[in-house]
Amino acid sequence: MIRKEVAEMEMIKAREAARIQAEHRRLERENELMEMMLNSHLQIINSFLSVDRKRKRAEDDDHDDSPVSFQREGAMLLSLLQFNLGM
């Protein structure tokens, strides 16, 4: 009788250990995904800041950089942001 209870307790411990390991792996994957998303958002923000600086420099120099390239860059960044938000 005691052996049966000990065996049941060992099974419970083993199941709990497996559950904890699975939860740990899930949280690690979630953390990696969040890190990738945050890095993407940081790149998007840096790109917008870069475009804004270029635009301001162009206005200060009265030099007309191609507005089409700014629009294309902005559209690409916006689509990347929308893709990241959809994840």
N, CA, C and O atoms as CSV, one atom per row, in Angstrom:
chain,resi,resn,atom,element,x,y,z
A,1,MET,N,N,0.830,-1.191,0.000
A,1,MET,CA,C,0.000,0.000,0.000
A,1,MET,C,C,0.878,1.261,0.000
A,1,MET,O,O,0.643,2.183,-0.781
A,2,ILE,N,N,1.865,1.295,0.857
A,2,ILE,CA,C,2.745,2.463,0.933
A,2,ILE,C,C,3.530,2.609,-0.364
A,2,ILE,O,O,3.732,3.728,-0.838
A,3,ARG,N,N,3.976,1.501,-0.944
A,3,ARG,CA,C,4.713,1.557,-2.206
A,3,ARG,C,C,3.854,2.171,-3.313
A,3,ARG,O,O,4.347,2.948,-4.130
A,4,LYS,N,N,2.593,1.823,-3.330
A,4,LYS,CA,C,1.679,2.365,-4.338
A,4,LYS,C,C,1.547,3.878,-4.174
A,4,LYS,O,O,1.569,4.608,-5.165
A,5,GLU,N,N,1.412,4.354,-2.950
A,5,GLU,CA,C,1.302,5.794,-2.696
A,5,GLU,C,C,2.591,6.516,-3.065
A,5,GLU,O,O,2.557,7.609,-3.631
A,6,VAL,N,N,3.722,5.906,-2.745
A,6,VAL,CA,C,5.014,6.505,-3.109
A,6,VAL,C,C,5.138,6.582,-4.627
A,6,VAL,O,O,5.594,7.595,-5.158
A,7,ALA,N,N,4.743,5.537,-5.323
A,7,ALA,CA,C,4.801,5.528,-6.785
A,7,ALA,C,C,3.890,6.605,-7.368
A,7,ALA,O,O,4.266,7.278,-8.328
A,8,GLU,N,N,2.715,6.773,-6.809
A,8,GLU,CA,C,1.794,7.820,-7.267
A,8,GLU,C,C,2.386,9.209,-7.038
A,8,GLU,O,O,2.265,10.088,-7.892
A,9,MET,N,N,3.022,9.403,-5.894
A,9,MET,CA,C,3.651,10.699,-5.598
A,9,MET,C,C,4.794,10.977,-6.578
A,9,MET,O,O,4.976,12.110,-7.022
A,10,GLU,N,N,5.556,9.944,-6.910
A,10,GLU,CA,C,6.647,10.107,-7.875
A,10,GLU,C,C,6.090,10.472,-9.252
A,10,GLU,O,O,6.665,11.305,-9.952
A,11,MET,N,N,4.990,9.863,-9.635
A,11,MET,CA,C,4.353,10.182,-10.913
A,11,MET,C,C,3.856,11.625,-10.920
A,11,MET,O,O,4.004,12.335,-11.915
A,12,ILE,N,N,3.276,12.045,-9.826
A,12,ILE,CA,C,2.793,13.428,-9.712
A,12,ILE,C,C,3.964,14.390,-9.831
A,12,ILE,O,O,3.871,15.398,-10.532
A,13,LYS,N,N,5.070,14.089,-9.149
A,13,LYS,CA,C,6.266,14.946,-9.217
A,13,LYS,C,C,6.797,15.014,-10.646
A,13,LYS,O,O,7.147,16.090,-11.131
A,14,ALA,N,N,6.855,13.867,-11.316
A,14,ALA,CA,C,7.373,13.821,-12.687
A,14,ALA,C,C,6.489,14.632,-13.634
A,14,ALA,O,O,6.998,15.368,-14.479
A,15,ARG,N,N,5.167,14.501,-13.496
A,15,ARG,CA,C,4.250,15.284,-14.338
A,15,ARG,C,C,4.411,16.780,-14.084
A,15,ARG,O,O,4.411,17.577,-15.022
A,16,GLU,N,N,4.547,17.153,-12.831
A,16,GLU,CA,C,4.704,18.572,-12.486
A,16,GLU,C,C,6.019,19.114,-13.040
A,16,GLU,O,O,6.067,20.233,-13.550
A,17,ALA,N,N,7.084,18.321,-12.940
A,17,ALA,CA,C,8.377,18.749,-13.488
A,17,ALA,C,C,8.279,18.933,-15.000
A,17,ALA,O,O,8.808,19.905,-15.540
A,18,ALA,N,N,7.611,18.014,-15.683
A,18,ALA,CA,C,7.438,18.126,-17.136
A,18,ALA,C,C,6.601,19.353,-17.487
A,18,ALA,O,O,6.900,20.049,-18.457
A,19,ARG,N,N,5.570,19.619,-16.716
A,19,ARG,CA,C,4.725,20.792,-16.958
A,19,ARG,C,C,5.531,22.075,-16.794
A,19,ARG,O,O,5.409,23.001,-17.595
A,20,ILE,N,N,6.355,22.122,-15.750
A,20,ILE,CA,C,7.173,23.315,-15.496
A,20,ILE,C,C,8.185,23.518,-16.621
A,20,ILE,O,O,8.404,24.649,-17.054
A,21,GLN,N,N,8.802,22.446,-17.096
A,21,GLN,CA,C,9.750,22.561,-18.205
A,21,GLN,C,C,9.058,23.051,-19.473
A,21,GLN,O,O,9.597,23.896,-20.188
A,22,ALA,N,N,7.891,22.534,-19.749
A,22,ALA,CA,C,7.140,22.968,-20.936
A,22,ALA,C,C,6.768,24.446,-20.827
A,22,ALA,O,O,6.863,25.183,-21.809
A,23,GLU,N,N,6.351,24.875,-19.661
A,23,GLU,CA,C,6.010,26.289,-19.440
A,23,GLU,C,C,7.245,27.164,-19.611
A,23,GLU,O,O,7.167,28.254,-20.177
A,24,HIS,N,N,8.373,26.688,-19.126
A,24,HIS,CA,C,9.632,27.429,-19.251
A,24,HIS,C,C,10.001,27.594,-20.731
A,24,HIS,O,O,10.380,28.687,-21.155
A,25,ARG,N,N,9.893,26.519,-21.516
A,25,ARG,CA,C,10.190,26.603,-22.951
A,25,ARG,C,C,9.224,27.558,-23.651
A,25,ARG,O,O,9.635,28.335,-24.514
A,26,ARG,N,N,7.948,27.504,-23.286
A,26,ARG,CA,C,6.955,28.397,-23.893
A,26,ARG,C,C,7.296,29.852,-23.614
A,26,ARG,O,O,7.222,30.698,-24.506
A,27,LEU,N,N,7.671,30.139,-22.364
A,27,LEU,CA,C,8.018,31.513,-22.002
A,27,LEU,C,C,9.286,31.979,-22.710
A,27,LEU,O,O,9.390,33.148,-23.084
A,28,GLU,N,N,10.243,31.089,-22.897
A,28,GLU,CA,C,11.453,31.453,-23.639
A,28,GLU,C,C,11.119,31.803,-25.086
A,28,GLU,O,O,11.626,32.790,-25.617
A,29,ARG,N,N,10.271,31.003,-25.726
A,29,ARG,CA,C,9.859,31.296,-27.108
A,29,ARG,C,C,9.101,32.620,-27.182
A,29,ARG,O,O,9.315,33.416,-28.096
A,30,GLU,N,N,8.225,32.846,-26.225
A,30,GLU,CA,C,7.467,34.095,-26.191
A,30,GLU,C,C,8.408,35.285,-26.018
A,30,GLU,O,O,8.218,36.328,-26.644
A,31,ASN,N,N,9.409,35.128,-25.177
A,31,ASN,CA,C,10.392,36.182,-24.954
A,31,ASN,C,C,11.182,36.468,-26.230
A,31,ASN,O,O,11.415,37.629,-26.566
A,32,GLU,N,N,11.596,35.415,-26.946
A,32,GLU,CA,C,12.324,35.605,-28.200
A,32,GLU,C,C,11.466,36.332,-29.230
A,32,GLU,O,O,11.948,37.226,-29.925
A,33,LEU,N,N,10.204,35.951,-29.327
A,33,LEU,CA,C,9.294,36.604,-30.266
A,33,LEU,C,C,9.124,38.084,-29.916
A,33,LEU,O,O,9.157,38.943,-30.797
A,34,MET,N,N,8.944,38.372,-28.638
A,34,MET,CA,C,8.790,39.761,-28.204
A,34,MET,C,C,10.055,40.562,-28.509
A,34,MET,O,O,9.973,41.716,-28.930
A,35,GLU,N,N,11.216,39.957,-28.298
A,35,GLU,CA,C,12.474,40.640,-28.584
A,35,GLU,C,C,12.598,40.951,-30.072
A,35,GLU,O,O,13.040,42.039,-30.443
A,36,MET,N,N,12.210,39.997,-30.933
A,36,MET,CA,C,12.254,40.245,-32.375
A,36,MET,C,C,11.303,41.375,-32.764
A,36,MET,O,O,11.655,42.232,-33.575
A,37,MET,N,N,10.105,41.379,-32.192
A,37,MET,CA,C,9.140,42.435,-32.513
A,37,MET,C,C,9.650,43.794,-32.049
A,37,MET,O,O,9.528,44.784,-32.771
A,38,LEU,N,N,10.221,43.845,-30.852
A,38,LEU,CA,C,10.732,45.117,-30.347
A,38,LEU,C,C,11.902,45.610,-31.192
A,38,LEU,O,O,12.016,46.808,-31.448
A,39,ASN,N,N,12.771,44.702,-31.628
A,39,ASN,CA,C,13.873,45.106,-32.500
A,39,ASN,C,C,13.350,45.634,-33.827
A,39,ASN,O,O,13.886,46.605,-34.361
A,40,SER,N,N,12.313,45.008,-34.364
A,40,SER,CA,C,11.711,45.495,-35.610
A,40,SER,C,C,11.129,46.889,-35.412
A,40,SER,O,O,11.318,47.772,-36.249
A,41,HIS,N,N,10.431,47.081,-34.317
A,41,HIS,CA,C,9.849,48.404,-34.036
A,41,HIS,C,C,10.946,49.445,-33.864
A,41,HIS,O,O,10.793,50.582,-34.312
A,42,LEU,N,N,12.041,49.076,-33.224
A,42,LEU,CA,C,13.157,50.002,-33.055
A,42,LEU,C,C,13.750,50.377,-34.409
A,42,LEU,O,O,14.082,51.540,-34.638
A,43,GLN,N,N,13.885,49.408,-35.301
A,43,GLN,CA,C,14.391,49.698,-36.638
A,43,GLN,C,C,13.449,50.630,-37.388
A,43,GLN,O,O,13.895,51.545,-38.081
A,44,ILE,N,N,12.165,50.403,-37.253
A,44,ILE,CA,C,11.181,51.262,-37.916
A,44,ILE,C,C,11.287,52.686,-37.391
A,44,ILE,O,O,11.302,53.641,-38.168
A,45,ILE,N,N,11.360,52.826,-36.083
A,45,ILE,CA,C,11.463,54.160,-35.482
A,45,ILE,C,C,12.737,54.849,-35.938
A,45,ILE,O,O,12.713,56.027,-36.294
A,46,ASN,N,N,13.860,54.119,-35.931
A,46,ASN,CA,C,15.122,54.710,-36.374
A,46,ASN,C,C,15.052,55.123,-37.834
A,46,ASN,O,O,15.617,56.148,-38.214
A,47,SER,N,N,14.369,54.341,-38.655
A,47,SER,CA,C,14.233,54.696,-40.065
A,47,SER,C,C,13.394,55.956,-40.232
A,47,SER,O,O,13.735,56.830,-41.029
A,48,PHE,N,N,12.290,56.053,-39.478
A,48,PHE,CA,C,11.477,57.264,-39.544
A,48,PHE,C,C,12.272,58.481,-39.090
A,48,PHE,O,O,12.172,59.552,-39.690
A,49,LEU,N,N,13.060,58.319,-38.036
A,49,LEU,CA,C,13.878,59.436,-37.565
A,49,LEU,C,C,14.904,59.824,-38.614
A,49,LEU,O,O,15.167,61.009,-38.820
A,50,SER,N,N,15.486,58.835,-39.278
A,50,SER,CA,C,16.471,59.093,-40.314
A,50,SER,C,C,15.839,59.845,-41.482
A,50,SER,O,O,16.418,60.805,-41.989
A,51,VAL,N,N,14.660,59.413,-41.906
A,51,VAL,CA,C,13.954,60.073,-43.006
A,51,VAL,C,C,13.603,61.501,-42.611
A,51,VAL,O,O,13.739,62.421,-43.418
A,52,ASP,N,N,13.152,61.691,-41.374
A,52,ASP,CA,C,12.790,63.026,-40.908
A,52,ASP,C,C,14.013,63.941,-40.892
A,52,ASP,O,O,13.921,65.106,-41.278
A,53,ARG,N,N,15.146,63.423,-40.451
A,53,ARG,CA,C,16.377,64.236,-40.437
A,53,ARG,C,C,16.791,64.614,-41.854
A,53,ARG,O,O,17.179,65.753,-42.112
A,54,LYS,N,N,16.704,63.638,-42.783
A,54,LYS,CA,C,17.050,63.922,-44.175
A,54,LYS,C,C,16.142,65.006,-44.737
A,54,LYS,O,O,16.596,65.917,-45.429
A,55,ARG,N,N,14.852,64.897,-44.430
A,55,ARG,CA,C,13.879,65.858,-44.933
A,55,ARG,C,C,14.188,67.254,-44.376
A,55,ARG,O,O,14.145,68.241,-45.111
A,56,LYS,N,N,14.499,67.332,-43.078
A,56,LYS,CA,C,14.800,68.634,-42.477
A,56,LYS,C,C,16.071,69.226,-43.071
A,56,LYS,O,O,16.134,70.427,-43.335
A,57,ARG,N,N,17.098,68.375,-43.284
A,57,ARG,CA,C,18.328,68.864,-43.898
A,57,ARG,C,C,18.052,69.371,-45.306
A,57,ARG,O,O,18.599,70.393,-45.723
A,58,ALA,N,N,17.214,68.664,-46.030
A,58,ALA,CA,C,16.888,69.071,-47.393
A,58,ALA,C,C,16.149,70.403,-47.386
A,58,ALA,O,O,16.392,71.251,-48.244
A,59,GLU,N,N,15.254,70.593,-46.430
A,59,GLU,CA,C,14.531,71.862,-46.335
A,59,GLU,C,C,15.480,72.989,-45.956
A,59,GLU,O,O,15.359,74.102,-46.468
A,60,ASP,N,N,16.426,72.708,-45.062
A,60,ASP,CA,C,17.383,73.733,-44.651
A,60,ASP,C,C,18.303,74.120,-45.797
A,60,ASP,O,O,18.677,75.286,-45.929
A,61,ASP,N,N,18.668,73.154,-46.624
A,61,ASP,CA,C,19.581,73.421,-47.736
A,61,ASP,C,C,18.846,73.886,-48.983
A,61,ASP,O,O,19.475,74.178,-50.001
A,62,ASP,N,N,17.521,73.959,-48.914
A,62,ASP,CA,C,16.689,74.265,-50.081
A,62,ASP,C,C,17.022,73.334,-51.241
A,62,ASP,O,O,16.949,73.708,-52.412
A,63,HIS,N,N,17.386,72.125,-50.878
A,63,HIS,CA,C,17.698,71.097,-51.865
A,63,HIS,C,C,16.538,70.113,-51.871
A,63,HIS,O,O,16.130,69.610,-50.824
A,64,ASP,N,N,16.020,69.849,-53.041
A,64,ASP,CA,C,14.834,68.998,-53.143
A,64,ASP,C,C,15.242,67.549,-53.377
A,64,ASP,O,O,15.464,67.143,-54.518
A,65,ASP,N,N,15.343,66.758,-52.290
A,65,ASP,CA,C,15.530,65.318,-52.442
A,65,ASP,C,C,14.221,64.744,-52.944
A,65,ASP,O,O,13.150,65.300,-52.701
A,66,SER,N,N,14.313,63.671,-53.617
A,66,SER,CA,C,13.147,63.070,-54.254
A,66,SER,C,C,12.047,62.754,-53.249
A,66,SER,O,O,12.217,61.873,-52.405
A,67,PRO,N,N,10.912,63.467,-53.328
A,67,PRO,CA,C,9.808,63.161,-52.417
A,67,PRO,C,C,9.240,61.768,-52.669
A,67,PRO,O,O,8.657,61.159,-51.772
A,68,VAL,N,N,9.411,61.268,-53.888
A,68,VAL,CA,C,8.916,59.935,-54.203
A,68,VAL,C,C,9.663,58.897,-53.378
A,68,VAL,O,O,9.064,57.938,-52.890
A,69,SER,N,N,10.986,59.088,-53.219
A,69,SER,CA,C,11.754,58.114,-52.434
A,69,SER,C,C,11.339,58.161,-50.971
A,69,SER,O,O,11.293,57.124,-50.310
A,70,PHE,N,N,11.033,59.354,-50.455
A,70,PHE,CA,C,10.551,59.463,-49.072
A,70,PHE,C,C,9.210,58.745,-48.923
A,70,PHE,O,O,8.976,58.047,-47.937
A,71,GLN,N,N,8.333,58.924,-49.910
A,71,GLN,CA,C,7.026,58.265,-49.857
A,71,GLN,C,C,7.172,56.751,-49.938
A,71,GLN,O,O,6.496,56.014,-49.219
A,72,ARG,N,N,8.059,56.294,-50.819
A,72,ARG,CA,C,8.263,54.856,-50.972
A,72,ARG,C,C,8.826,54.264,-49.681
A,72,ARG,O,O,8.388,53.207,-49.228
A,73,GLU,N,N,9.801,54.959,-49.098
A,73,GLU,CA,C,10.389,54.493,-47.841
A,73,GLU,C,C,9.337,54.461,-46.733
A,73,GLU,O,O,9.270,53.506,-45.959
A,74,GLY,N,N,8.529,55.495,-46.664
A,74,GLY,CA,C,7.476,55.548,-45.656
A,74,GLY,C,C,6.450,54.442,-45.843
A,74,GLY,O,O,5.984,53.849,-44.870
A,75,ALA,N,N,6.098,54.165,-47.093
A,75,ALA,CA,C,5.129,53.096,-47.368
A,75,ALA,C,C,5.687,51.739,-46.975
A,75,ALA,O,O,4.968,50.905,-46.426
A,76,MET,N,N,6.970,51.514,-47.255
A,76,MET,CA,C,7.580,50.238,-46.874
A,76,MET,C,C,7.619,50.085,-45.359
A,76,MET,O,O,7.328,49.012,-44.831
A,77,LEU,N,N,7.976,51.148,-44.669
A,77,LEU,CA,C,8.033,51.087,-43.212
A,77,LEU,C,C,6.651,50.881,-42.610
A,77,LEU,O,O,6.490,50.144,-41.638
A,78,LEU,N,N,5.658,51.539,-43.195
A,78,LEU,CA,C,4.290,51.370,-42.703
A,78,LEU,C,C,3.808,49.931,-42.893
A,78,LEU,O,O,3.168,49.366,-42.006
A,79,SER,N,N,4.112,49.343,-44.045
A,79,SER,CA,C,3.695,47.950,-44.267
A,79,SER,C,C,4.417,47.007,-43.316
A,79,SER,O,O,3.829,46.029,-42.854
A,80,LEU,N,N,5.689,47.284,-43.015
A,80,LEU,CA,C,6.424,46.463,-42.046
A,80,LEU,C,C,5.804,46.591,-40.661
A,80,LEU,O,O,5.666,45.599,-39.945
A,81,LEU,N,N,5.435,47.796,-40.288
A,81,LEU,CA,C,4.804,48.013,-38.986
A,81,LEU,C,C,3.461,47.293,-38.911
A,81,LEU,O,O,3.149,46.664,-37.900
A,82,GLN,N,N,2.666,47.384,-39.975
A,82,GLN,CA,C,1.374,46.696,-39.991
A,82,GLN,C,C,1.555,45.190,-39.894
A,82,GLN,O,O,0.777,44.510,-39.225
A,83,PHE,N,N,2.577,44.667,-40.557
A,83,PHE,CA,C,2.852,43.235,-40.484
A,83,PHE,C,C,3.207,42.839,-39.054
A,83,PHE,O,O,2.725,41.823,-38.553
A,84,ASN,N,N,4.046,43.635,-38.396
A,84,ASN,CA,C,4.445,43.333,-37.019
A,84,ASN,C,C,3.261,43.410,-36.069
A,84,ASN,O,O,3.154,42.598,-35.150
A,85,LEU,N,N,2.380,44.365,-36.275
A,85,LEU,CA,C,1.225,44.494,-35.395
A,85,LEU,C,C,0.242,43.355,-35.612
A,85,LEU,O,O,-0.498,42.996,-34.696
A,86,GLY,N,N,0.224,42.783,-36.807
A,86,GLY,CA,C,-0.667,41.676,-37.103
A,86,GLY,C,C,-0.216,40.358,-36.498
A,86,GLY,O,O,-0.989,39.402,-36.437
A,87,MET,N,N,1.016,40.305,-36.057
A,87,MET,CA,C,1.533,39.040,-35.500
A,87,MET,C,C,0.921,38.778,-34.195
A,87,MET,O,O,1.223,37.765,-33.564
